[in-house]
Amino acid sequence: MVDLSGKVAFITGAGSGIGQGTALRLARDGADVCIAEIDLDAAEETASMVREFGRRAQIVRCNVASQAQVQEAVDSCVAELGGINIAVANAGIGRGGSVLDMELKHWQDQVDINLTGVFLTVQAAAQRMVASGDGGRIVCISSLAALNTSQWMWSYSATKAGVAMMVRGWASELGPHGININAIGPGVIDTPLAHSLAGDEGGPIRTALEAATPVGRSGAPSDIAGLISFLVGPDADFMTGSYLVMDGGIRDARGGGLLEDPDTPLGQERARHMQASEVRNARLQPLIDQR
Ligand SMILES: NC(=O)c1ccc[n+]([C@@H]2O[C@H](COP(=O)([O-])OP(=O)(O)OC[C@H]3O[C@@H](n4cnc5c(N)ncnc54)[C@H](O)[C@@H]3O)[C@@H](O)[C@H]2O)c1
């Protein structure tokens, strides 16, 4: 196990899914955690789980699309927890659509959160790490969708490919300051975000995707959290600027293409899940709009 005792981890979107799994894993490894979230109820749940590991948990309301809110979140993490040694730029939304009728706001929200939000998070955290003189570790959550795309996923893919490229560029500048930065490309991970793409556990879409996945299952947030634990620990000292796929092998198994044809039963099932995800998006949208 990695020993992160005495370290502080700043994690965006840590109220749910991969961010929550990462908060719990890094707390188990010994780190105190700052949860930077728009969804304060979700953040509260993560905070109480972090405290069960005997670690300190701080909640800051932070929309990563707002430079002022990201800066305030970083400043208040430093003030309350004493610094930032680890930053995980995880917050993201997944919204697909047709190039013929996607609304500008739909596109812009995704760019503002998935791309600009990662830039703002890394900039504020790295500035603090440079000023401290202690270096640090940063992990950005990209996606397997940075490599693969489709007629429905192109806008999401564009933001995630951007993250992978930004990380490669940033590694050169941050390395001499003792800051390692890497990107992760998760495949299908069982989280609320993934339900719109991959449906429910045991459902027809998930079953088909899992059958096409060499390891035979979807990923869990704890799978990605384990990789993050490695990347922020001493064994990853020589690793920076990388983009690491963790996808159960589905990358070369054509899993994504299964869902593209709207006339197939799977395509129709996904359309039903996309409608269900609209309900969750409608709940998050007012929080996203508060900048
Ligand atoms: N689940 C997957 O299959 C999968 C695959 C590849 C990449 N990812 C990426 O992993 C990251 C986490 O996704 P997840 O699946 O855990 O999703 P999730 O929806 O379960 O969690 C995302 C969290 O981010 C928060 N959030 C959303 N917008 C925010 C904003 N503007 N500012 C701050 N917080 C915000 C949400 O409230 C939520 O708690 C995302 O960047 C996503 O694109 C997920």
The ligand as a Tripos MOL2 file, in Angstrom:
@<TRIPOS>MOLECULE
LIG
   44    48     1     0     0
SMALL
NO_CHARGES

@<TRIPOS>ATOM
      1 N1        -17.6740    6.4870  -15.7850 N.am      1 LIG1
      2 C1        -17.0150    6.2500  -16.9050 C.2       1 LIG1
      3 O1        -17.2540    5.2370  -17.5960 O.2       1 LIG1
      4 C2        -15.9390    7.1970  -17.3470 C.ar      1 LIG1
      5 C3        -15.1190    6.7770  -18.3970 C.ar      1 LIG1
      6 C4        -14.0970    7.6360  -18.8220 C.ar      1 LIG1
      7 C5        -13.9020    8.8670  -18.2020 C.ar      1 LIG1
      8 N2        -14.7340    9.2370  -17.1850 N.ar      1 LIG1
      9 C6        -14.4770   10.5550  -16.5780 C.3       1 LIG1
     10 O2        -14.3030   10.3890  -15.1710 O.3       1 LIG1
     11 C7        -14.6580   11.6090  -14.5120 C.3       1 LIG1
     12 C8        -15.6220   11.2770  -13.3810 C.3       1 LIG1
     13 O3        -16.8030   10.7460  -13.9610 O.3       1 LIG1
     14 P1        -17.7860    9.7570  -13.1990 P.3       1 LIG1
     15 O4        -18.1050    8.6630  -14.1370 O.co2     1 LIG1
     16 O5        -17.2750    9.4630  -11.8530 O.co2     1 LIG1
     17 O6        -19.0740   10.7120  -13.1450 O.3       1 LIG1
     18 P2        -20.1250   11.0830  -11.9970 P.3       1 LIG1
     19 O7        -21.2020   11.8120  -12.6920 O.co2     1 LIG1
     20 O8        -20.4350    9.8850  -11.1730 O.co2     1 LIG1
     21 O9        -19.2860   12.0940  -11.0740 O.3       1 LIG1
     22 C9        -18.9170   13.3660  -11.5330 C.3       1 LIG1
     23 C10       -18.9540   14.3390  -10.3690 C.3       1 LIG1
     24 O10       -18.5120   15.6050  -10.8600 O.3       1 LIG1
     25 C11       -19.3520   16.6120  -10.3290 C.3       1 LIG1
     26 N3        -19.3550   17.7580  -11.2480 N.ar      1 LIG1
     27 C12       -19.9810   17.8680  -12.4430 C.ar      1 LIG1
     28 N4        -19.7830   19.0740  -12.9610 N.ar      1 LIG1
     29 C13       -18.9870   19.7400  -12.0930 C.ar      1 LIG1
     30 C14       -18.4340   21.0450  -12.0810 C.ar      1 LIG1
     31 N5        -18.6950   21.9280  -13.0610 N.pl3     1 LIG1
     32 N6        -17.6460   21.4120  -11.0340 N.ar      1 LIG1
     33 C15       -17.4050   20.5470  -10.0010 C.ar      1 LIG1
     34 N7        -17.9380   19.3090   -9.9520 N.ar      1 LIG1
     35 C16       -18.7100   18.9130  -10.9890 C.ar      1 LIG1
     36 C17       -20.7230   15.9690  -10.2190 C.3       1 LIG1
     37 O11       -21.5330   16.6380   -9.2580 O.3       1 LIG1
     38 C18       -20.3590   14.5450   -9.7960 C.3       1 LIG1
     39 O12       -20.3200   14.4150   -8.3840 O.3       1 LIG1
     40 C19       -15.2420   12.5270  -15.5860 C.3       1 LIG1
     41 O13       -14.2500   13.4350  -16.0100 O.3       1 LIG1
     42 C20       -15.6000   11.5650  -16.7020 C.3       1 LIG1
     43 O14       -15.6190   12.1950  -17.9570 O.3       1 LIG1
     44 C21       -15.7460    8.4430  -16.7480 C.ar      1 LIG1
@<TRIPOS>BOND
     1     1     2 1
     2     2     3 2
     3     2     4 1
     4     4     5 ar
     5     4    44 ar
     6     5     6 ar
     7     6     7 ar
     8     7     8 ar
     9     8     9 1
    10     8    44 ar
    11     9    10 1
    12     9    42 1
    13    10    11 1
    14    11    12 1
    15    11    40 1
    16    12    13 1
    17    13    14 1
    18    14    15 2
    19    14    16 1
    20    14    17 1
    21    17    18 1
    22    18    19 2
    23    18    20 1
    24    18    21 1
    25    21    22 1
    26    22    23 1
    27    23    24 1
    28    23    38 1
    29    24    25 1
    30    25    26 1
    31    25    36 1
    32    26    27 ar
    33    26    35 ar
    34    27    28 ar
    35    28    29 ar
    36    29    30 ar
    37    29    35 ar
    38    30    31 1
    39    30    32 ar
    40    32    33 ar
    41    33    34 ar
    42    34    35 ar
    43    36    37 1
    44    36    38 1
    45    38    39 1
    46    40    41 1
    47    40    42 1
    48    42    43 1
@<TRIPOS>SUBSTRUCTURE
     1 LIG1         1 GROUP 0 **** ****
